[in-house]
Amino acid sequence: MNKKYAIIFVVSLIALAFLWQSTHKSISKSASIREYTSNVPEDVKKDAVVKLSNVEIASVYESVTDGAYYFNRSIENVSRILGETNTDLIFRGWLRWKPAPESPSEPIGFFTKEEIENNAKWGYTYEQLKEAITEIKRDNPDIIFTGAILPIISVNERNPVTGESFDRDQTWAMALDAEKWSAGISKEDLQCILIGTTYSEYKINCPKDFDRSKTPIYYPDITNSNFQELLLSWAKKQIDAGVDALWIDLLYTQADMFEDYARKHPFKSKAARDASKESFEAASKIVDEIHAYGYSKGKYIYVGTWNDFVYYPYAQPNIDFVTVTPQPAEIVSKKLDSGKWDEKVSNIKGKLGNVPIFAFIDWSYEDNRPLAVFSQNLSKDEQKNFLITADKFFQEKGIMFAYPVHGGSIGPNAKQLAYGGWKVYDTWQTYDSLAQEFETYETIRELSRIKE
């Protein structure tokens, strides 16, 4: 999910607030995440780094559990597809974006009977994730399974590790409030903008239509200790289910929001810079916590996110891989901007060394995002040719192009729909390379064979 548009709106409001705000509250140092001193054998991390660097083929497949109900694609079928494409790394194999039941047979309580059945129908339970990873690794034992997390709070939440639940008032307390840094913008107005612009499926006319008692989600504060524990619980639960890596969307968005203002207004940016630094450090500490939990389980868990953080003037986090995406204009023109990509790679490598970079065709619930443009603006042949072009281009730049095998929104108003209208969770119109409407799977197979 791209955060550009949300940041533009939010920074504008925060900028106005900072301009007239005459006093700034002191910012306390966050001590919300406990300190970890890793006593990990060096060879554990060293072997893991080598394995990740040896990945030759990455495939986007979100999610491996979602096809059984609608078009009878079992985990066995998914495993076969991954084998046919010689996939070394499954990217975004399962996304945590809302509370998930423990299993299809979970007792009624936090979830209603209907909610449990509906989530189980799409494979959205932790038991189904664990079973899927086990079966996939039975056929492909060395494959790296990357889970994913969208760090957004549903108004009624649950810690899947402890079972603790949180009601609307408790989750509202975890929601981002810029007044914590004396920004001069109300919490309600900020939440309205963040929810309404970053998640356009929630149609909100800000600020008059915002009602926190009705919105289904809140945008969290990464520096809030209760949210930190909740976010970590989502990571731990996927690790317990068997994932080898985690990709966290929007991890540095809060830091980016304040840093953007600080860059544009350096002479008025003390509070913004403090807010950015505190947010950045909290996000980086989450990365360290995930690594530490992996170590406690006897394995190294890779952690990745978007590349934006490399531009910040702070100590870089212990990120294992970064992700990038071609832009809609590049897809429409079927031409990638070589100069822009050289600069991007230079910035990443300059800060992080030879960290693996993965490019994938990104999406969100909008018609103008990369995957929507790719699937709706390009013909079948143009899609195939773009995959060939992108694969060659990124390879020359030292970037791994993750093939779009399955998953991702193709936009709410898409006309070309996989299998005539297949939707994840009955609402999310998604891409599938095997669908007759797209038919890019054979091209992906051919590209993977070349790399054998």
C-alpha positions as a printed Julia matrix, in Angstrom:
452×3 Matrix{Float64}:
   0.0     0.0     0.0
   1.43    3.36   -1.0
   1.32    6.08    1.65
   2.15    9.1    -0.53
  -1.33   10.6    -0.7
  -2.08   10.25    3.0
   1.17   11.93    3.9
   0.53   14.9     1.6
  -2.83   15.61    3.24
  -1.65   15.06    6.79
   1.56   17.03    6.41
  -0.43   19.98    5.09
  -2.65   20.04    8.17
   0.2    19.48   10.59
   2.19   22.22    8.85
  -0.59   24.72    9.47
  -0.83   23.63   13.08
   2.89   23.97   13.69
   2.95   27.43   12.14
   0.66   28.91   14.73
   1.49   26.68   17.66
   3.6    28.84   19.97
   4.61   26.28   22.55
   5.73   22.68   22.32
   5.33   20.05   24.94
   8.47   18.23   25.85
   8.7    14.82   24.32
   9.39   11.98   26.63
  11.63    9.18   25.47
   9.74    6.03   24.62
  10.6     3.16   26.88
   7.63    1.13   25.8
   9.45   -1.67   24.09
  11.72   -3.67   26.34
  15.42   -3.71   25.56
  16.8    -6.78   23.88
  20.42   -7.83   23.94
  20.63  -10.65   21.43
  22.87  -13.51   22.31
  22.45  -15.15   18.95
  25.13  -17.41   17.53
  26.68  -15.5    14.65
  26.4   -18.51   12.33
  22.58  -18.49   12.66
  22.31  -15.01   11.18
  25.21  -15.58    8.78
  23.59  -18.67    7.27
  20.26  -16.87    7.01
  21.82  -13.89    5.24
  23.5   -16.2     2.74
  20.23  -18.03    2.08
  18.35  -14.8     1.41
  21.11  -13.5    -0.86
  20.88  -16.72   -2.89
  17.18  -16.26   -3.7
  16.78  -16.27   -7.47
  13.02  -16.35   -7.87
  10.43  -14.56   -5.74
   6.69  -14.82   -6.3
   3.86  -12.72   -4.93
   1.14  -15.06   -3.66
  -1.37  -13.38   -1.32
  -2.63  -15.46    0.14
  -1.81  -19.14   -0.14
  -5.03  -20.09    1.69
  -7.62  -18.0    -0.16
  -8.38  -20.09   -3.25
  -9.82  -23.31   -1.89
 -13.36  -22.05   -1.41
 -14.09  -20.25   -4.65
 -12.2   -21.99   -7.45
 -10.99  -25.15   -5.76
  -7.29  -24.27   -5.6
  -6.08  -26.39   -2.73
  -2.82  -25.87   -0.89
  -1.55  -28.84   -2.89
  -2.32  -26.85   -6.07
  -0.61  -23.76   -4.65
   2.44  -25.82   -3.76
   2.54  -27.2    -7.3
   2.38  -23.68   -8.75
   5.25  -22.58   -6.53
   7.23  -25.6    -7.63
   6.51  -25.01  -11.32
   7.76  -21.43  -11.01
  10.87  -22.52   -9.06
   9.92  -20.07   -6.33
  12.59  -19.6    -3.66
  10.68  -16.91   -1.74
   6.92  -16.49   -1.36
   6.22  -12.79   -0.88
   3.14  -11.72    1.13
   2.01  -15.33    1.46
  -0.52  -14.38    4.16
  -1.51  -10.88    5.25
  -2.73  -10.03    8.74
  -5.05   -7.05    8.27
  -7.79   -7.65   10.82
  -8.33   -9.99   13.78
  -8.09  -13.61   12.69
  -9.71  -16.59   14.41
  -7.46  -19.24   15.87
  -9.12  -21.95   13.8
 -12.32  -22.77   11.9
 -13.56  -24.48   15.05
 -12.9   -21.61   17.45
 -15.7   -21.25   20.01
 -18.07  -18.33   19.58
 -17.02  -15.41   21.75
 -14.78  -12.71   20.36
 -16.04  -13.72   16.9
 -19.59  -14.57   15.95
 -20.38  -17.9    14.31
 -20.79  -16.12   10.97
 -17.45  -14.32   11.3
 -15.62  -17.55   12.08
 -17.22  -19.33    9.13
 -16.53  -16.47    6.74
 -12.89  -16.14    7.76
 -12.37  -19.89    7.57
 -13.92  -19.91    4.09
 -11.05  -17.73    2.87
  -8.38  -19.51    4.88
  -8.04  -16.59    7.25
  -7.3   -18.45   10.47
  -3.95  -19.13   12.09
  -4.52  -22.88   12.03
  -5.06  -22.81    8.25
  -1.93  -20.7     7.81
   0.13  -23.18    9.82
  -1.25  -26.15    7.89
  -0.59  -24.4     4.57
   3.04  -23.61    5.44
   3.6   -27.17    6.61
   2.24  -28.61    3.35
   4.09  -26.15    1.13
   7.37  -26.87    2.9
   6.8   -30.59    2.6
   7.15  -30.15   -1.16
   9.53  -27.17   -1.09
  11.57  -27.5     2.13
  14.0   -24.66    1.41
  11.4   -22.09    0.36
  11.26  -18.83    2.33
   7.7   -18.04    3.37
   7.09  -14.33    3.9
   4.05  -13.32    5.88
   2.8    -9.74    6.0
   1.25   -7.3     8.44
  -0.85   -4.22    7.82
  -0.41   -2.27   11.09
  -3.92   -0.89   11.38
  -6.2    -1.3    14.4
  -9.68   -2.69   14.06
 -11.91   -0.99   16.61
 -12.37   -4.33   18.37
  -9.01   -6.08   18.58
  -7.43   -9.17   20.05
  -3.9   -10.18   20.97
  -3.69  -13.62   19.32
  -0.88  -14.75   21.62
  -2.43  -13.9    25.0
  -6.08  -13.87   23.95
  -6.59  -10.42   25.5
  -9.27   -8.4    23.72
  -9.64   -4.62   23.38
 -12.85   -2.68   22.94
 -13.43    0.49   20.92
 -12.36    2.83   23.72
  -9.15    0.88   24.34
  -8.21    0.85   20.68
  -9.04    4.56   20.37
  -6.47    5.15   23.08
  -3.88    3.48   20.8
  -4.81    5.65   17.81
  -2.39    8.33   16.61
  -2.92   11.71   18.26
  -0.62   14.46   16.97
  -1.41   16.51   20.08
   1.06   14.25   21.86
   3.62   16.48   20.14
   1.59   19.7    20.44
   0.7    19.7    16.76
  -2.51   21.68   17.2
  -4.71   19.3    15.2
  -7.43   17.29   16.88
  -7.16   13.54   17.11
 -10.51   13.16   15.34
  -9.45   15.32   12.38
  -6.14   13.51   12.02
  -7.77   10.08   12.17
 -10.37   11.14    9.63
  -7.71   12.19    7.13
  -5.51    9.15    7.66
  -8.37    6.69    7.36
 -10.13    8.49    4.54
  -7.07    9.02    2.33
  -4.94    5.97    3.04
  -7.93    3.62    2.98
 -10.18    5.06    0.31
 -12.65    2.19    0.62
 -13.86    4.01    3.73
 -15.68    6.91    2.1
 -15.41    9.76    4.59
 -16.05   13.42    3.96
 -13.53   14.93    6.35
 -14.04   16.24    8.88
 -17.82   16.56    9.1
 -18.68   12.89    8.41
 -16.14   11.41   10.8
 -17.67    9.51   13.69
 -15.25    7.44   15.69
 -18.11    5.34   17.03
 -18.86    4.12   13.5
 -15.53    3.84   11.67
 -14.27    0.19   11.57
 -10.57    1.02   11.98
  -8.19    3.49   13.59
  -4.74    4.57   12.49
  -2.32    3.57   15.28
   0.44    5.42   17.1
   3.66    3.43   16.65
   5.04    4.99   19.86
   2.12    3.75   21.97
   3.27    0.89   24.19
  -0.04   -0.98   24.04
  -0.09   -0.84   20.26
   3.54   -1.97   20.12
   2.68   -5.08   22.1
  -0.34   -5.7    19.89
   1.7    -5.35   16.69
   4.34   -7.69   18.07
   1.67  -10.25   18.92
   0.59  -10.31   15.27
   4.2   -10.94   14.25
   4.75  -13.61   16.91
   1.61  -15.5    15.91
   2.74  -15.78   12.3
   6.21  -16.85   13.42
   4.6   -19.54   15.57
   2.68  -20.67   12.49
   5.93  -21.13   10.58
   6.71  -18.01    8.55
  10.39  -17.35    7.83
  10.04  -13.65    7.11
   7.68  -10.76    7.76
   6.97   -7.75    5.56
   5.42   -4.85    7.48
   3.5    -2.29    5.47
   3.41    1.37    6.58
   6.06    0.72    9.24
   7.7     4.14    8.91
   4.66    6.11    7.76
   4.3     7.99   11.03
   7.97    8.96   11.03
   7.67    9.93    7.38
   4.7    12.17    8.07
   6.61   14.26   10.61
   9.95   14.07    8.8
   8.4    15.41    5.61
   7.3    18.53    7.44
  10.69   18.89    9.12
  12.48   18.7     5.76
  10.25   21.36    4.2
  10.32   23.77    7.15
  13.7    23.28    8.91
  13.49   26.57   10.81
  10.17   25.63   12.4
  10.65   21.91   12.73
  11.91   21.13   16.25
   8.72   19.41   17.41
   8.22   17.71   14.05
  11.78   16.4    14.08
  11.37   15.1    17.62
   8.1    13.4    16.69
   9.69   11.87   13.6
  12.72   10.59   15.49
  10.63    9.05   18.25
   8.34    7.4    15.68
  11.3     6.16   13.64
  13.03    4.66   16.66
   9.83    2.94   17.81
   9.41    1.34   14.37
  13.05    0.23   14.33
  12.67   -1.28   17.8
   9.76   -3.35   16.49
  12.18   -4.83   13.95
  14.63   -5.72   16.73
  11.84   -7.29   18.79
  10.79   -9.51   15.9
  14.37  -10.64   15.39
  14.69  -11.38   19.09
  11.5   -13.46   19.12
  12.77  -15.43   16.16
  16.02  -16.09   18.0
  14.03  -17.34   20.99
  12.48  -19.89   18.65
  15.85  -20.96   17.3
  15.6   -19.32   13.88
  16.38  -16.09   12.12
  13.28  -14.18   10.98
  13.84  -11.79    8.09
  12.07   -8.44    8.41
  11.37   -6.13    5.48
   9.4    -3.03    4.59
   9.35   -0.17    2.06
  12.62    1.58    1.23
  11.54    5.08    2.37
  13.36    4.96    5.7
  16.81    5.14    4.04
  16.26    8.83    3.41
  15.91    9.68    7.11
  18.8    11.24    9.07
  18.71    8.59   11.8
  20.59    5.37   12.54
  19.34    2.79   10.06
  17.27   -0.15   11.34
  18.29   -3.79   11.16
  16.16   -4.4     8.09
  16.9    -7.58    6.12
  15.28   -6.6     2.82
  13.52   -3.62    1.31
  10.74   -3.37   -1.26
  10.09   -1.01   -4.14
   7.44   -0.78   -6.84
   7.2     0.5   -10.42
   4.9     3.5   -10.66
   1.63    3.6   -12.65
   3.12    5.98  -15.25
   5.97    3.54  -15.88
   3.51    0.7   -16.35
   1.27    2.65  -18.72
   4.24    3.77  -20.82
   5.78    0.3   -20.51
   9.11    1.98  -19.84
  10.98    2.1   -16.54
  12.94    5.24  -15.69
  16.57    4.06  -15.58
  17.96    7.23  -13.98
  15.37    7.23  -11.22
  16.02    3.59  -10.43
  19.79    4.07  -10.39
  19.34    6.82   -7.83
  16.97    4.69   -5.74
  19.36    1.73   -5.68
  22.29    4.01   -4.88
  20.43    5.46   -1.87
  19.5     2.04   -0.55
  22.92    0.48   -1.04
  24.63    3.58    0.31
  22.8     3.23    3.62
  22.33   -0.54    3.91
  25.08   -2.13    1.82
  24.12   -5.2    -0.19
  20.69   -5.65    1.36
  18.33   -7.55   -0.98
  15.86   -5.33   -2.84
  12.58   -6.79   -4.08
  10.36   -5.03   -6.59
   6.72   -5.99   -6.89
   3.67   -4.46   -8.52
   2.02   -2.77   -5.55
  -1.68   -2.22   -4.92
  -4.23   -0.7    -2.6
  -7.99   -0.27   -2.8
  -7.78    2.27   -5.62
  -8.08    2.24   -9.41
  -4.88    4.22  -10.01
  -2.4     1.99   -8.2
   0.27   -0.06  -10.04
  -1.45   -3.46  -10.09
  -4.81   -1.95  -11.05
  -3.17   -0.09  -13.93
  -1.2    -3.19  -14.95
  -4.28   -5.43  -15.04
  -6.8    -2.96  -16.45
  -4.82   -0.69  -18.8
  -2.6    -3.3   -20.4
  -3.8    -6.07  -22.72
  -2.82   -9.68  -22.03
   0.12   -9.43  -24.43
   1.18   -6.08  -22.98
   1.11   -7.55  -19.48
   3.31  -10.43  -20.6
   5.74   -8.1   -22.33
   5.89   -5.79  -19.33
   6.81   -8.73  -17.09
   9.63   -9.65  -19.45
  10.83   -6.04  -19.63
  10.6    -5.49  -15.87
  12.36   -8.76  -15.05
  15.31   -7.91  -17.29
  15.43   -4.28  -16.17
  15.38   -5.01  -12.45
  17.9    -7.82  -12.8
  20.32   -5.37  -14.42
  19.78   -2.96  -11.51
  20.49   -5.63   -8.9
  16.83   -5.88   -7.87
  14.78   -9.07   -7.6
  11.44   -8.75   -9.41
   8.75  -10.7    -7.54
   6.42  -12.2   -10.14
   2.69  -11.41   -9.67
   1.43  -14.99   -9.49
  -1.63  -14.33   -7.32
  -3.13  -11.64   -5.13
  -3.55   -7.9    -4.85
  -6.4    -5.51   -5.55
  -7.03   -4.62   -9.19
  -9.24   -1.69   -8.17
 -12.84   -1.29   -7.04
 -14.03   -0.4   -10.54
 -12.06   -3.02  -12.47
 -13.72   -4.39  -15.61
 -11.36   -7.28  -16.29
 -11.98   -9.59  -13.35
 -10.25  -12.87  -12.61
 -12.55  -15.83  -13.33
 -15.34  -13.47  -14.27
 -15.57  -11.78  -10.89
 -13.66  -13.67   -8.19
 -13.31  -11.59   -5.02
 -11.36  -12.28   -1.87
 -13.6   -11.95    1.21
 -16.46  -11.26   -1.26
 -15.25   -7.66   -1.72
 -11.6    -7.58   -2.84
 -11.21   -7.98   -6.62
  -7.85   -9.65   -7.02
  -5.26  -10.57   -9.64
  -4.45  -14.11  -10.63
  -1.91  -14.94  -13.33
  -3.67  -18.2   -14.24
  -7.05  -16.58  -14.88
  -8.08  -16.5   -18.53
  -8.63  -12.75  -18.24
  -4.88  -12.22  -17.69
  -2.97  -15.4   -18.69
   0.48  -14.3   -17.56
   1.33  -17.53  -15.75
   3.1   -19.21  -18.66
   5.26  -16.1   -19.12
   6.17  -16.24  -15.43
   7.02  -19.94  -15.76
   9.19  -19.24  -18.78
  11.05  -16.44  -16.98
  11.64  -18.72  -14.01
  13.0   -21.49  -16.23
  15.62  -19.15  -17.65
  16.97  -18.66  -14.12
  17.19  -22.37  -13.3
